[in-house]
């Protein structure tokens, strides 16, 4: 995999090739004791901050504007402000749009690695060329002092349990990325008194797994965090650590601790200049003109109300805009057969690939997540079909029709509570 146009992986391209980070991932699945994402200043350059958070369609429009104003941009990345794989639906949909409109662009993903393993094949399919995994320790005894907790699905792990699962997933992610031909960089935050003596051990492990580069980053002491009073390592310490770690994996020496909305050259970041553009794009409504997905799928018993559970629907009504400005039903489309677990929802997303959304009166968390990860937003709503369609096409906001959640799986359908399949 070439790195010649990626300024983080190839120092010689720093003055020629730019990057743009699309801030579409607000949630995070771990709590680092050095991290603070509560505020933003346009003059502050560090991970975890952005002037706005974008939805996928907004990110594409923002990218169009960046490319017009900064044609030297060769890399599109997602680096937060949370973790991309803690926001898989938004991340994967953004990647799909980027690949469609900019198929030759390098795509870079930055993650802590915890939520990445289930999506490795998908990341390859959607065109990820480079990935950065932030890994601060390979020893749980050291890692448990750096992280307050880690959330895997709905389970929150603390202390050493959190450290163990995080390290396990990070190693799995690095190995899986390398096996799929994706170039890997490992970021290691250097925290004096916590892991400064451990950096070379990290380098040895990730080097053996096939990581191309390690980036030893001095910790940024953030106010009101547990590490607010930790001393920031000086240049001499970082230089010495890189010397030892460099015996195992090549070292990056030109990092600028980029923001989650970084844009432009590493040596000349333009995020402040593009802040107004980013803010404007964050207010854009979904376009009614989506040539790939002009329609909407609806789970309805009679065609008037959204009143069927997603898992009960044997078929979906396909609706689209009518010439008179209203909406009309195009057809009834059979749903994939029941059973099959997750594969059923992947199949449904493929069956409804011309639809920008699916509407149902109720749905389980797992089907909703799987559909959205496969590019099909799923909404649990009630009310008249045409009222929902009007809101979806004109504003994208269906909050007025949101269905009230009941007592859990099996309470809104004929299922037995074992999950939609």
C-alpha positions in Angstrom: 0.0 0.0 0.0 1.5 3.3 -1.0 2.0 6.0 1.6 3.6 8.6 -0.7 0.5 10.9 -0.6 -0.2 10.5 3.1 1.6 13.2 5.0 1.4 11.3 8.3 3.0 8.2 6.9 5.4 9.9 4.5 7.3 12.9 5.9 8.5 13.9 2.4 4.9 14.7 1.4 4.2 17.0 4.3 4.5 20.2 2.3 2.6 19.0 -0.7 -0.2 16.7 0.3 -3.1 17.8 2.6 -5.6 15.9 4.7 -9.1 16.6 5.8 -10.8 15.0 8.9 -14.5 14.5 8.8 -15.9 14.8 12.3 -18.8 12.4 12.1 -18.1 10.3 15.3 -19.2 12.0 18.5 -19.4 9.0 20.9 -16.5 7.2 22.5 -16.4 3.7 24.0 -13.5 4.3 26.4 -12.6 6.9 29.0 -8.9 7.9 28.9 -7.7 9.7 32.0 -6.0 12.4 29.8 -8.9 13.1 27.5 -11.3 16.1 27.5 -13.8 16.6 24.7 -16.1 19.1 26.4 -14.9 22.3 24.8 -13.3 23.6 21.6 -11.1 26.5 20.7 -10.2 27.2 17.0 -6.7 28.0 18.2 -6.3 24.7 20.0 -4.8 21.8 18.0 -5.3 18.4 19.7 -7.3 15.3 19.1 -10.9 15.2 20.4 -11.9 18.7 19.5 -14.0 20.0 16.6 -16.0 23.1 15.8 -19.0 21.0 14.7 -20.1 17.4 14.3 -21.4 16.3 10.9 -23.9 13.7 9.7 -22.7 11.7 6.7 -24.5 13.7 4.0 -23.2 16.9 5.6 -19.7 15.5 5.6 -19.8 14.8 1.9 -20.9 18.4 1.2 -18.1 19.7 3.4 -15.6 17.5 1.6 -16.8 18.9 -1.8 -16.1 22.4 -0.5 -12.7 21.5 0.9 -11.7 19.8 -2.3 -12.7 22.9 -4.3 -10.7 25.2 -2.0 -7.8 22.9 -1.2 -7.2 20.6 -4.2 -3.9 19.4 -2.8 -5.9 17.2 -0.3 -5.0 13.6 -0.9 -6.3 12.0 2.3 -9.7 11.8 3.9 -9.9 10.7 7.5 -12.2 10.1 10.4 -10.6 10.7 13.7 -13.5 11.6 16.1 -14.2 13.7 18.0 -15.0 10.4 19.7 -14.1 7.0 18.3 -15.2 6.1 14.7 -16.0 2.5 15.6 -18.1 3.6 18.5 -20.2 5.3 15.8 -20.2 2.5 13.2 -23.3 3.6 11.3 -22.2 7.2 10.8 -18.6 6.1 10.0 -19.5 3.4 7.5 -22.0 5.6 5.7 -19.6 8.4 5.4 -17.0 6.0 4.0 -19.5 4.8 1.5 -20.2 8.3 0.3 -16.5 9.2 0.1 -15.7 6.0 -1.9 -18.5 6.7 -4.3 -17.5 10.3 -5.0 -13.8 10.2 -4.5 -12.7 6.6 -5.4 -9.1 7.4 -5.8 -8.7 9.2 -2.5 -6.7 7.7 0.3 -8.9 7.0 3.3 -7.5 6.9 6.9 -9.3 5.8 10.1 -8.1 6.6 13.6 -9.4 4.4 16.4 -8.7 3.0 19.9 -9.4 -0.4 18.3 -11.9 -1.6 20.9 -14.9 -1.7 18.5 -13.0 -2.4 15.3 -12.7 -6.2 14.9 -16.3 -6.9 13.7 -15.8 -4.4 10.9 -12.4 -5.3 9.5 -13.8 -6.8 6.3 -16.2 -3.9 5.8 -13.4 -1.4 6.3 -11.4 -3.1 3.6 -14.4 -3.2 1.3 -15.1 0.5 1.7 -11.6 1.5 0.8 -9.7 2.2 4.0 -6.0 2.4 3.0 -4.5 3.5 6.3 -5.4 3.1 9.9 -4.1 4.5 13.2 -4.6 2.6 16.4 -3.9 4.4 19.7 -2.3 1.9 22.0 -0.7 3.1 25.2 0.2 -0.2 26.8 0.4 -3.9 26.2 0.5 -4.7 29.9 -3.0 -4.6 31.7 -1.3 -3.5 35.0 -0.1 -0.3 33.2 -3.2 0.2 31.1 -5.6 0.1 34.0 -4.0 3.3 35.3 -4.5 5.1 32.0 -8.2 4.2 31.4 -11.2 4.7 33.7 -13.5 2.3 31.8 -14.2 0.6 28.5 -17.7 -0.1 27.0 -18.2 -3.1 24.8 -21.7 -3.1 23.6 -23.9 -2.4 26.6 -21.3 -3.8 29.1 -19.0 -1.4 30.9 -15.7 -2.8 32.1 -13.5 -1.0 34.7 -9.9 -1.2 36.0 -8.0 -4.3 34.9 -11.0 -5.8 33.1 -11.2 -2.8 30.9 -7.5 -2.9 30.3 -7.5 -6.5 29.3 -10.4 -6.3 26.8 -9.0 -3.1 25.3 -5.5 -4.5 24.7 -7.0 -7.8 23.3 -9.1 -5.9 20.8 -6.2 -3.5 19.9 -3.9 -6.4 19.1 -6.7 -8.1 17.1 -7.4 -4.9 15.2 -3.7 -4.3 14.2 -3.3 -7.9 13.1 -6.5 -7.9 11.1 -5.8 -4.6 9.4 -2.3 -5.7 8.4 -3.7 -9.1 7.1 -6.1 -7.1 4.9 -3.3 -5.0 3.3 -4.2 -1.8 5.3 -1.1 0.2 6.4 -1.1 0.6 10.2 0.4 3.4 12.4 0.2 3.1 16.2 -0.1 6.2 18.3 1.3 5.9 21.8 0.6 8.7 24.3 3.7 9.1 26.4 2.6 9.8 30.1 5.5 10.3 32.5 5.2 8.1 35.6 2.6 5.8 33.9 3.9 4.4 30.6 7.1 6.2 29.7 9.2 3.1 30.7 6.9 0.9 28.6 6.9 2.5 25.2 9.6 0.2 23.8 7.6 -2.8 24.9 4.6 -1.5 22.9 6.8 -0.9 19.9 8.1 -4.4 20.0 4.7 -6.0 20.1 3.1 -3.8 17.3 6.2 -4.1 15.2 5.9 -7.9 15.3 2.3 -7.6 14.3 3.3 -5.7 11.2 2.6 -2.0 12.1 4.5 0.3 9.7 5.0 3.2 12.1 4.7 4.3 15.7 4.0 7.8 16.8 5.1 8.6 20.3 3.0 11.6 21.3 3.6 13.7 24.4 0.6 13.7 26.7 -1.4 17.0 26.6 -2.4 17.8 30.2 -6.0 18.8 30.1 -7.7 20.8 32.8 -10.3 18.9 34.9 -9.0 15.4 33.9 -7.2 12.9 36.2 -4.0 13.6 34.4 -4.3 17.4 34.5 -1.1 17.7 36.7 1.0 15.2 34.8 4.1 16.7 33.4 4.2 16.9 29.7 7.3 15.1 28.5 10.0 17.3 26.9 11.7 16.9 23.6 14.7 15.1 25.1 12.5 12.4 26.7 10.6 11.8 23.5 13.8 11.7 21.5 15.3 9.0 23.8 12.1 7.0 23.8 11.9 7.1 20.0 15.5 5.8 19.9 14.6 2.7 21.8 11.3 2.1 20.2 12.8 2.7 16.8 14.7 -0.6 17.1 11.4 -2.4 16.6 9.3 -0.1 14.3 9.9 3.1 12.4 9.2 6.2 14.3 7.1 9.2 13.2 8.7 12.5 14.2 6.5 15.2 12.6 3.1 14.7 14.3 1.0 17.9 14.9 -1.6 16.4 17.3 -4.3 17.1 14.8 -7.9 18.1 15.6 -10.9 16.0 14.7 -11.7 18.6 12.1 -8.1 19.2 10.8 -7.8 20.3 7.2 -4.9 21.4 5.0 -1.2 20.6 5.2 0.3 19.4 8.4 2.5 22.4 8.5 -0.4 24.8 7.7 -3.6 23.6 9.3 -6.7 25.5 8.0 -9.3 24.3 10.4 -9.9 27.8 11.7 -10.3 29.1 8.2 -12.9 26.3 7.4 -14.7 26.6 10.7 -17.6 28.7 9.2 -17.9 26.2 6.3 -18.0 23.3 8.8 -20.7 25.0 10.8 -22.7 25.8 7.7 -22.5 22.2 6.5 -23.6 20.9 10.0 -26.9 22.7 9.4 -27.7 21.2 6.0 -30.8 19.1 5.7 -30.8 15.9 3.7 -31.2 16.4 0.0 -34.4 15.1 -1.6 -32.4 14.4 -4.7 -30.5 11.2 -4.0 -30.2 9.4 -7.3 -29.0 6.2 -5.7 -31.7 6.1 -3.0 -34.8 8.0 -4.0 -37.3 5.8 -2.1 -38.4 4.8 1.4 -39.4 1.4 2.7 -42.4 1.2 5.0 -43.7 -1.6 7.3 -47.5 -1.1 7.1 -50.5 -3.4 7.3 -52.8 -1.4 5.0 -50.7 1.3 3.4 -52.1 4.2 5.5 -50.2 3.9 8.8 -46.7 2.9 9.9 -48.0 0.1 12.1 -45.9 -3.1 11.7 -42.9 -4.3 13.7 -39.9 -4.6 11.5 -39.4 -8.3 12.4 -43.0 -9.2 11.5 -43.0 -7.6 8.0 -43.1 -10.2 5.2 -42.9 -7.4 2.7 -42.2 -3.7 2.6 -44.1 -1.0 0.8 -41.8 1.1 -1.3 -42.7 4.8 -1.5 -41.3 7.6 -3.5 -41.9 11.3 -4.5 -44.8 11.8 -6.8 -44.8 14.3 -9.7 -47.4 16.5 -7.9 -45.1 17.0 -5.0 -46.7 14.4 -2.8 -45.8 10.7 -2.4 -47.0 7.5 -4.0 -46.6 3.8 -3.4 -44.4 2.2 -6.0 -44.6 -1.5 -5.1 -44.7 -4.2 -2.4 -41.2 -5.8 -2.1 -40.8 -9.1 -0.3 -38.6 -9.2 2.8 -35.9 -11.9 3.2 -37.2 -15.0 4.9 -37.3 -15.0 8.7 -34.4 -16.6 10.5 -30.7 -16.3 9.8 -29.9 -13.8 12.5 -27.6 -10.9 11.4 -27.5 -12.2 7.8 -31.2 -11.4 7.5 -30.6 -7.7 8.2 -27.7 -7.5 5.8 -29.8 -9.1 3.2 -32.7 -6.7 3.9 -30.3 -3.7 3.5 -29.3 -5.1 0.2 -32.9 -5.7 -0.8 -33.7 -2.1 0.0 -30.6 -0.6 -1.5 -32.6 2.0 -3.4 -34.2 3.3 -0.2 -32.8 6.1 2.0 -34.6 4.8 5.1 -36.9 2.1 6.4 -39.8 3.0 8.7 -41.5 0.5 11.1 -43.6 0.8 14.2 -41.0 -1.0 16.3 -37.7 -2.7 16.0 -35.0 -4.3 18.1 -31.7 -2.6 18.8 -29.7 -5.2 17.0 -31.6 -5.1 13.7 -31.6 -1.3 13.8 -27.8 -1.2 14.3 -27.1 -3.8 11.6 -29.3 -2.1 9.0 -27.6 1.3 9.7 -24.1 -0.2 9.6 -25.1 -1.5 6.1 -26.1 2.0 5.1 -29.9 1.9 5.7 -31.2 4.2 8.4 -34.0 2.6 10.4 -36.6 4.6 12.2 -39.2 3.4 14.8 -42.2 5.7 14.1 -45.9 5.9 14.2 -48.6 7.9 12.4 -49.6 8.3 8.8 -47.2 7.1 6.2 -47.4 10.3 4.1 -46.8 12.5 7.2 -43.7 10.6 8.0 -42.5 10.8 4.4 -43.1 14.5 4.3 -40.9 15.0 7.4 -38.2 12.6 6.2 -37.8 14.1 2.7 -38.2 17.8 3.7 -36.3 18.0 7.0 -35.0 14.6 7.9 -36.4 15.0 11.4 -38.8 12.3 12.5 -38.7 13.1 16.2 -42.4 14.1 16.2 -43.3 10.6 15.0 -40.9 8.6 17.2 -42.5 5.5 18.6 -42.5 5.2 22.4 -40.3 2.3 23.5 -42.1 -0.5 25.3 -40.9 -3.2 27.6 -38.3 -4.7 25.3 -38.0 -7.4 22.7 -41.1 -9.5 22.3 -43.5 -6.9 23.7 -44.3 -5.2 20.5 -44.6 -8.2 18.2 -45.4 -11.8 18.2 -41.9 -12.9 19.0 -40.8 -14.6 22.1 -38.2 -12.1 23.2 -35.3 -13.9 21.6 -34.5 -11.2 19.1 -35.7 -10.5 15.6 -34.4 -13.1 13.2 
